[in-house]
Amino acid sequence: MSEKKRTRKVAAGRKLLQQYRQRNGPARPAESKKRKMKEGGSPKTNTTGDYPLLKGAAQDHRDPEPPPPLGTVTAARVQSITGPNNTKDLERHNQHLVLALDSSTIQKQQLCIEIQKLKQEMKELQDQWGKDNKKMACVHEALKAELEQHKLSIQMLIRDKSDLQSALAHKQQEADERALEQEGLTSCLQAAQQRVTELETTLSAVNTTQNETENNNIELMKALTRVKLQLQEKARSIEDLEDENTELQERLEVLLTQKADMKMEIQKFQEELVERAELEGQLNNMKELVARLKEERDTFAEDLRLESSTGKEKVQQLLEQLQKELKTLEEQLHLQVEDNQSLSLQNLEQQQWLWILEKKAEEWAQHAEYRCKILETMEKEQETLKRTLVHNRQLKGELAQLQDALQRLSAEKGELASILHTEQQKTTLQGKLDELEEEFKEGKDVAEFKRQAAEGVQELHDKYLAQVQELSATCKQHRATSQQLMSEKEALQQHLLKQSHLMEQLKQEQVQSKLLAQVEREKLQDTLKCLEATRQENAQLRAQLSTLAFPREDEGLSQEEDKGEEATPHDVTVPEDVENPQTMWDFYMDALSIAEGRKARMSRQLQEQQARCGCLSQLAAQCQRKLQSQATFPQRCIHRLFSKRKQDTQAPKKRLHICFPEDLAGKGHPQSHVDDLHHRCSQLTQHLTAMEETIVLYKEQLEILEKLCQEKEQCVSQLSQEKRRKRKELKELLLHLIGESTECQDMMLAAAQAPVAEAPSDLSVPLKTEVREEQQGCEDVHLQENLKPVPEEAGAPGPLENPTAEPPVPLLPAIQPQQEPTDEGKESCLPFFYKPQADDAFEIITI
């Protein structure tokens, strides 16, 4: 619509010019001479008299009759002629000039208001950025305090480790002592075997054993009842083991539920990784946009170089300085991006190490639980062995009592034999001798049976020794696993220390990056101030270049300035790089497979121990059967072995940390050892619970840190989005203004090609006054904005044609590309300047 109105106005102006030329063409020189002769100094009075008419015409600018355009008036050179038609035309032209000046002043005031608003918004953004920096500093201080707490907890764990190592050393010493006791017991068994052989020789002299065998049978029945009671106790222990197995199954179910929860967490992490990948795509898009903008800037720079080949050296120097500043700013941006990427990679590596540490801690807790279970099973097996050894002691004591009774009876029998020999006759002696011979044969058979029983006992003893050796081997394996776990614990502690050092280094680097960012912000502010100063200088240079009729040079400069403003780097923090999800998935799968393998291995060990318990119960049943078979025959033993065992029971006992299966039946009271074992087990459980609580605390603190990092990323993303939105708005405004400026320039070029017309010199004084008032208003606006002062040399226009002529009137300020038309009904302003000549005529020239 605006272009159609302009074309109509231009056509009307051309018609009026043609009419004006037809009327006033031939009589121009004579009328000018008459006016000089008659009026002389009257032009001043006429101009002052016509000034109120201009004011009245400005109030009636809404006349329905279409006024002639400004372009036709600016390209005319006219002498002053008296007449009614000329005066009307001049009044109309004056009215349009006044309206154009008013519209230009209003537009400039609006632009000044918009600039002030933008400055206020920039100040508010800077204040918000300062507040965000303060908040981040507080967060970093809190993280430092949490790291110190972590260090203290690690020191406590190291102390616990030293205590556990001392306890293991005590246990190893006690195991060595047990081995020595086992060797002593084997020597005692060998002596007992020799004593059995001696007893076999003495049994040949026994004559009558019927009454004694009956008493022995009664005592053996009592022993059988005792063995049955022991078997009942073993059955109860087996039931307890089954209860423990049920408890273990329940714990396995709990572990399976925990495993499912971990899988859910892994899925959540995968979703977060997908989101990070999307953010990376957005980053790449932004980089492509930056590259496109750089290419456009390069193309515009090349166009400017081609067009400004005939320009001045000052403009080229300014352009080179701006390009250098842009290059330096781009290099700083690249450095910041690289630093941010390195920091993000370090953060990702630290997160991976923390995940690994958490999983290792969980595995260590599981191993500790399995160790507690194994210790409980070992304690129960040891209690069963102790009970069997106690029963063996009782049986040996009973055998010793039987042997003493046999010795006494043999002595009494000798005395009775001597008496019988004296009293009885030889006939009875012969019959008794025959009977004794028969009994001697029976004794030999019994001795052979006893030998076979002794060999069976020896075989059982060998089997028991083999089982004890196997249990000792398993204990050594458990010790080796415990040592490995301790070494892993030390490695974890060292890794935690390294991680703490790395965290401190990262914090220092973040502080340094913040300081660098502040320095760069200050530099950016300085560059913005310099750009504003260069803007003012460019405005003045445009006024100078307008004299040389280079319209596109001003346009190129304004576009370059706008692009320089767009190219200034904003303080945007680049988001962290997202790690590869495939590697994380492989890592989680490997950790799960390792945990499942360890669970399977511990379950196999439990099954093996249960099978060993079953074998021990079978061996106990076989022992009971053999004792029942041997119950009908007497035995004898020496007092020396019995006295040694009494001395062993009276010897002092040492405190045990963990009871191994080598603890044989040389001690008297096993209840104290059981109490010690329970006490140690309770201490170990307390240590394990404390370790689990510390692990839970670490997990909670890590979750808090992750939440803080997420909040930080959200704040940064919000700020970046706001900056992008404002950039888009500024780009749209600039593009709109550039389009309008190009339209105005096209119109000006069309007007410049029109034929030249002339105008009277009566308009010189009011135009001068209005132009000066407008310039004063513009200078006041610049002073209010607190910008740098403009050099005077740039604002002075050069002479046009005659250097000896009168000084020209200052130029109207050129229309900036940021201007926008306020209303569609108002006419657009065109830049022009004029110069009074000696013959009271003035020349209006369009740019």
Buried (B, 14 or more C-beta within 10 A) or exposed (E): EBEEBBEEBBEBBBEBBEEBBEEBEEEEEEBBEEBBEEEEEBBEEBBEEBBEBBEEBBEEEEEEEEBBBBBBBBBBBBBBBBEEEBBEBBBBBBBBBBBBBBBBBEBBEEBBEEBEEEEEEEEEBEEEBEEBEEEBEEBBEEBEEBBEEBEEEBEEBEEEEEEBEEBBEBBEEBBEBBEEBBEEBEEBEEEBEEBBEEBBEEBEEBEBBEEBBEEBEEEBEEBBEBBEEBBEEBEEBBEEBEEBEEEBEEEEEEEEEEEEEBEEEBEEBBEBBEEBEEBBEEBEEBEEEBEEBBEEBEEBBEBBEEBBEEBBEEBBEBBEEBBEBBEEBBEBBEEBBEBBEEBBEBBBEBBBBBBBBBBBBBBBBBBBBBBBBBBBBBBBBBBBBBBBBBBEBEBBEBBBEBBBBBEEBBEEBEEEEEEEEEEEEEEEEEEBEEEBEEBBEEBEEBBEBBEEBBEBBEEBEEBBEEBBEEBBEBBEEBBEBBEEBBEBBEEBBEBBEEBBEBBEEBBEBBEEBBEBBBEBEEBBEEBEEBBBBBBBBBBBBBBBBBBEEBBBBBBBBBBBBBBBBBBBBBBBBBBBBBBEBEEBBEBBEEBBEEBEEBBEEBEEBBEEBBEBBEEBBEBBEEBBEEBBEBBEBBBBBBEEBBEEBEEBEEEEBEEBBBBBBBBBBBBBEBEEBBEBBEEBBEEBEEBBEEBBEBBEEBBEBBEEBEEBBEEBBEBBBEBBEEBBEBEEEBEEBBEEBBEBBEBBBEBBEEBBEBEEBBBBBBBBBBBBEBBEEBBEBBEEBBEEEEBEEBEEEBBBBEEEEEEEEEEBBBBBBBBBBBBEBEEEEBBBBBBBBBBBBEEBBBBBBBB
